[in-house]
Amino acid sequence: MLTTIQEFIASLPEVLQLLGVALAGAIPFVESYLGSALGIVVGVTPVAAVIAAIIGNILSMLIVVLAAHGVRSRVKTSAAPSPQSPRRAKLKQRFDRYGVPGVSLLGQTLLPSQITSAAMVSFGASKNQVILWQIISIILWGVLFGVLATLGVSVVR
Protein backbone atom coordinates (compact mmCIF):
# COMPACT_ATOMS: atom_id res chain seq x y z
CA MET A 1 0.00 0.00 0.00
CA LEU A 2 2.78 2.47 0.87
CA THR A 3 4.50 1.80 -2.45
CA THR A 4 1.26 2.56 -4.27
CA ILE A 5 0.83 5.82 -2.36
CA GLN A 6 4.45 6.75 -3.01
CA GLU A 7 4.05 6.05 -6.72
CA PHE A 8 0.83 8.09 -6.78
CA ILE A 9 2.55 11.10 -5.19
CA ALA A 10 5.55 10.76 -7.52
CA SER A 11 3.29 10.54 -10.59
CA LEU A 12 1.66 13.89 -9.84
CA PRO A 13 2.98 17.08 -11.40
CA GLU A 14 5.35 18.82 -9.01
CA VAL A 15 2.74 21.50 -8.30
CA LEU A 16 0.24 18.88 -7.08
CA GLN A 17 2.60 16.68 -5.09
CA LEU A 18 1.84 18.60 -1.89
CA LEU A 19 -1.83 17.81 -2.38
CA GLY A 20 -0.88 14.15 -2.83
CA VAL A 21 1.09 14.24 0.43
CA ALA A 22 -1.89 15.87 2.19
CA LEU A 23 -4.18 13.15 0.83
CA ALA A 24 -1.75 10.50 2.05
CA GLY A 25 -1.72 12.14 5.48
CA ALA A 26 -5.51 11.88 5.61
CA ILE A 27 -5.43 8.08 5.22
CA PRO A 28 -5.73 6.12 8.49
CA PHE A 29 -2.52 4.20 9.31
CA VAL A 30 -0.55 6.46 6.93
CA GLU A 31 -1.28 9.75 8.72
CA SER A 32 1.17 12.59 9.25
CA TYR A 33 4.11 10.41 10.14
CA LEU A 34 4.20 8.16 7.06
CA GLY A 35 2.72 10.84 4.81
CA SER A 36 5.59 13.20 5.58
CA ALA A 37 8.15 10.42 5.09
CA LEU A 38 6.62 9.40 1.75
CA GLY A 39 6.64 12.99 0.56
CA ILE A 40 10.29 13.41 1.51
CA VAL A 41 11.29 10.15 -0.18
CA VAL A 42 9.51 11.27 -3.36
CA GLY A 43 11.49 14.51 -3.34
CA VAL A 44 9.12 17.06 -1.82
CA THR A 45 10.92 19.64 0.31
CA PRO A 46 10.94 18.24 3.88
CA VAL A 47 9.24 21.19 5.57
CA ALA A 48 6.53 21.32 2.89
CA ALA A 49 6.00 17.54 3.04
CA VAL A 50 5.63 17.58 6.83
CA ILE A 51 3.21 20.51 6.76
CA ALA A 52 1.11 18.97 3.98
CA ALA A 53 0.91 15.58 5.73
CA ILE A 54 0.00 17.27 9.02
CA ILE A 55 -2.75 19.32 7.38
CA GLY A 56 -4.21 16.23 5.68
CA ASN A 57 -4.15 14.24 8.92
CA ILE A 58 -5.68 17.08 10.95
CA LEU A 59 -8.49 17.61 8.44
CA SER A 60 -9.46 13.93 8.40
CA MET A 61 -9.25 13.74 12.21
CA LEU A 62 -11.49 16.83 12.53
CA ILE A 63 -14.11 15.29 10.26
CA VAL A 64 -14.13 12.10 12.32
CA VAL A 65 -14.22 13.90 15.70
CA LEU A 66 -17.04 16.20 14.66
CA ALA A 67 -19.01 13.28 13.23
CA ALA A 68 -18.43 11.17 16.36
CA HIS A 69 -19.49 14.09 18.56
CA GLY A 70 -22.68 14.50 16.52
CA VAL A 71 -23.48 10.80 16.72
CA ARG A 72 -22.75 10.72 20.46
CA SER A 73 -24.99 13.73 21.03
CA ARG A 74 -27.87 11.95 19.29
CA VAL A 75 -27.28 8.51 20.83
CA LYS A 76 -26.57 9.81 24.32
CA THR A 77 -30.28 9.91 25.11
CA SER A 78 -30.73 6.15 24.58
CA ALA A 79 -30.71 4.26 27.88
CA ALA A 80 -29.40 0.87 26.71
CA PRO A 81 -25.59 0.78 26.54
CA SER A 82 -24.20 -1.59 23.93
CA PRO A 83 -21.66 -4.25 24.90
CA GLN A 84 -18.05 -3.35 24.17
CA SER A 85 -15.77 -5.38 21.94
CA PRO A 86 -12.51 -6.55 23.56
CA ARG A 87 -10.52 -4.01 21.53
CA ARG A 88 -12.86 -1.15 22.52
CA ALA A 89 -12.76 -2.25 26.17
CA LYS A 90 -8.96 -2.20 26.07
CA LEU A 91 -8.97 1.29 24.53
CA LYS A 92 -11.45 2.47 27.20
CA GLN A 93 -9.16 1.07 29.90
CA ARG A 94 -6.21 2.99 28.40
CA PHE A 95 -8.36 6.11 28.14
CA ASP A 96 -9.34 5.84 31.82
CA ARG A 97 -5.70 5.35 32.79
CA TYR A 98 -3.91 7.91 30.58
CA GLY A 99 -6.65 10.40 29.68
CA VAL A 100 -6.94 12.37 26.47
CA PRO A 101 -3.30 13.59 26.39
CA GLY A 102 -1.81 10.13 26.92
CA VAL A 103 -4.06 8.34 24.46
CA SER A 104 -3.54 11.10 21.88
CA LEU A 105 0.24 11.10 22.16
CA LEU A 106 0.75 7.35 22.47
CA GLY A 107 -2.33 6.03 20.69
CA GLN A 108 -0.83 6.50 17.23
CA THR A 109 1.60 3.69 17.99
CA LEU A 110 -1.36 1.28 17.94
CA LEU A 111 -4.29 2.85 16.08
CA PRO A 112 -4.84 5.76 13.69
CA SER A 113 -5.66 9.16 15.16
CA GLN A 114 -9.08 9.00 13.52
CA ILE A 115 -10.03 5.83 15.43
CA THR A 116 -8.59 6.89 18.79
CA SER A 117 -10.14 10.36 18.58
CA ALA A 118 -13.59 8.98 17.70
CA ALA A 119 -13.30 6.47 20.53
CA MET A 120 -12.34 9.13 23.07
CA VAL A 121 -15.29 11.30 22.06
CA SER A 122 -17.59 8.28 22.32
CA PHE A 123 -16.25 7.66 25.85
CA GLY A 124 -17.38 11.16 26.78
CA ALA A 125 -14.17 13.19 26.39
CA SER A 126 -14.56 16.83 25.44
CA LYS A 127 -14.38 17.17 21.67
CA ASN A 128 -12.30 20.35 22.05
CA GLN A 129 -9.80 18.60 24.33
CA VAL A 130 -9.57 15.66 21.92
CA ILE A 131 -9.03 18.01 18.97
CA LEU A 132 -6.33 19.98 20.81
CA TRP A 133 -4.36 16.92 21.91
CA GLN A 134 -4.77 15.14 18.59
CA ILE A 135 -3.40 18.20 16.77
CA ILE A 136 -0.42 18.27 19.15
CA SER A 137 0.15 14.55 18.60
CA ILE A 138 -0.23 14.75 14.82
CA ILE A 139 2.30 17.60 14.67
CA LEU A 140 4.81 15.83 16.92
CA TRP A 141 4.61 12.50 15.06
CA GLY A 142 4.72 14.22 11.66
CA VAL A 143 7.78 16.29 12.56
CA LEU A 144 9.56 13.32 14.17
CA PHE A 145 9.10 11.09 11.13
CA GLY A 146 9.88 13.99 8.80
CA VAL A 147 13.22 14.51 10.54
CA LEU A 148 13.95 10.78 10.48
CA ALA A 149 13.05 10.54 6.79
CA THR A 150 15.19 13.57 5.97
CA LEU A 151 18.15 12.06 7.81
CA GLY A 152 17.57 8.71 6.10
CA VAL A 153 17.34 10.24 2.64
CA SER A 154 20.51 12.29 3.24
CA VAL A 155 22.40 9.15 4.29
CA VAL A 156 21.29 7.27 1.17
CA ARG A 157 22.34 10.09 -1.16
C-alpha positions as CSV (number, residue, x, y, z in Angstrom):
1,M,0.0,0.0,0.0
2,L,2.8,2.5,0.9
3,T,4.5,1.8,-2.4
4,T,1.3,2.6,-4.3
5,I,0.8,5.8,-2.4
6,Q,4.5,6.8,-3.0
7,E,4.1,6.1,-6.7
8,F,0.8,8.1,-6.8
9,I,2.5,11.1,-5.2
10,A,5.6,10.8,-7.5
11,S,3.3,10.5,-10.6
12,L,1.7,13.9,-9.8
13,P,3.0,17.1,-11.4
14,E,5.4,18.8,-9.0
15,V,2.7,21.5,-8.3
16,L,0.2,18.9,-7.1
17,Q,2.6,16.7,-5.1
18,L,1.8,18.6,-1.9
19,L,-1.8,17.8,-2.4
20,G,-0.9,14.2,-2.8
21,V,1.1,14.2,0.4
22,A,-1.9,15.9,2.2
23,L,-4.2,13.2,0.8
24,A,-1.8,10.5,2.1
25,G,-1.7,12.1,5.5
26,A,-5.5,11.9,5.6
27,I,-5.4,8.1,5.2
28,P,-5.7,6.1,8.5
29,F,-2.5,4.2,9.3
30,V,-0.5,6.5,6.9
31,E,-1.3,9.8,8.7
32,S,1.2,12.6,9.3
33,Y,4.1,10.4,10.1
34,L,4.2,8.2,7.1
35,G,2.7,10.8,4.8
36,S,5.6,13.2,5.6
37,A,8.1,10.4,5.1
38,L,6.6,9.4,1.8
39,G,6.6,13.0,0.6
40,I,10.3,13.4,1.5
41,V,11.3,10.1,-0.2
42,V,9.5,11.3,-3.4
43,G,11.5,14.5,-3.3
44,V,9.1,17.1,-1.8
45,T,10.9,19.6,0.3
46,P,10.9,18.2,3.9
47,V,9.2,21.2,5.6
48,A,6.5,21.3,2.9
49,A,6.0,17.5,3.0
50,V,5.6,17.6,6.8
51,I,3.2,20.5,6.8
52,A,1.1,19.0,4.0
53,A,0.9,15.6,5.7
54,I,0.0,17.3,9.0
55,I,-2.8,19.3,7.4
56,G,-4.2,16.2,5.7
57,N,-4.2,14.2,8.9
58,I,-5.7,17.1,11.0
59,L,-8.5,17.6,8.4
60,S,-9.5,13.9,8.4
61,M,-9.3,13.7,12.2
62,L,-11.5,16.8,12.5
63,I,-14.1,15.3,10.3
64,V,-14.1,12.1,12.3
65,V,-14.2,13.9,15.7
66,L,-17.0,16.2,14.7
67,A,-19.0,13.3,13.2
68,A,-18.4,11.2,16.4
69,H,-19.5,14.1,18.6
70,G,-22.7,14.5,16.5
71,V,-23.5,10.8,16.7
72,R,-22.7,10.7,20.5
73,S,-25.0,13.7,21.0
74,R,-27.9,11.9,19.3
75,V,-27.3,8.5,20.8
76,K,-26.6,9.8,24.3
77,T,-30.3,9.9,25.1
78,S,-30.7,6.1,24.6
79,A,-30.7,4.3,27.9
80,A,-29.4,0.9,26.7
81,P,-25.6,0.8,26.5
82,S,-24.2,-1.6,23.9
83,P,-21.7,-4.3,24.9
84,Q,-18.0,-3.3,24.2
85,S,-15.8,-5.4,21.9
86,P,-12.5,-6.6,23.6
87,R,-10.5,-4.0,21.5
88,R,-12.9,-1.2,22.5
89,A,-12.8,-2.3,26.2
90,K,-9.0,-2.2,26.1
91,L,-9.0,1.3,24.5
92,K,-11.4,2.5,27.2
93,Q,-9.2,1.1,29.9
94,R,-6.2,3.0,28.4
95,F,-8.4,6.1,28.1
96,D,-9.3,5.8,31.8
97,R,-5.7,5.3,32.8
98,Y,-3.9,7.9,30.6
99,G,-6.6,10.4,29.7
100,V,-6.9,12.4,26.5
101,P,-3.3,13.6,26.4
102,G,-1.8,10.1,26.9
103,V,-4.1,8.3,24.5
104,S,-3.5,11.1,21.9
105,L,0.2,11.1,22.2
106,L,0.8,7.3,22.5
107,G,-2.3,6.0,20.7
108,Q,-0.8,6.5,17.2
109,T,1.6,3.7,18.0
110,L,-1.4,1.3,17.9
111,L,-4.3,2.9,16.1
112,P,-4.8,5.8,13.7
113,S,-5.7,9.2,15.2
114,Q,-9.1,9.0,13.5
115,I,-10.0,5.8,15.4
116,T,-8.6,6.9,18.8
117,S,-10.1,10.4,18.6
118,A,-13.6,9.0,17.7
119,A,-13.3,6.5,20.5
120,M,-12.3,9.1,23.1
121,V,-15.3,11.3,22.1
122,S,-17.6,8.3,22.3
123,F,-16.2,7.7,25.8
124,G,-17.4,11.2,26.8
125,A,-14.2,13.2,26.4
126,S,-14.6,16.8,25.4
127,K,-14.4,17.2,21.7
128,N,-12.3,20.3,22.1
129,Q,-9.8,18.6,24.3
130,V,-9.6,15.7,21.9
131,I,-9.0,18.0,19.0
132,L,-6.3,20.0,20.8
133,W,-4.4,16.9,21.9
134,Q,-4.8,15.1,18.6
135,I,-3.4,18.2,16.8
136,I,-0.4,18.3,19.1
137,S,0.1,14.5,18.6
138,I,-0.2,14.7,14.8
139,I,2.3,17.6,14.7
140,L,4.8,15.8,16.9
141,W,4.6,12.5,15.1
142,G,4.7,14.2,11.7
143,V,7.8,16.3,12.6
144,L,9.6,13.3,14.2
145,F,9.1,11.1,11.1
146,G,9.9,14.0,8.8
147,V,13.2,14.5,10.5
148,L,14.0,10.8,10.5
149,A,13.0,10.5,6.8
150,T,15.2,13.6,6.0
151,L,18.2,12.1,7.8
152,G,17.6,8.7,6.1
153,V,17.3,10.2,2.6
154,S,20.5,12.3,3.2
155,V,22.4,9.1,4.3
156,V,21.3,7.3,1.2
157,R,22.3,10.1,-1.2
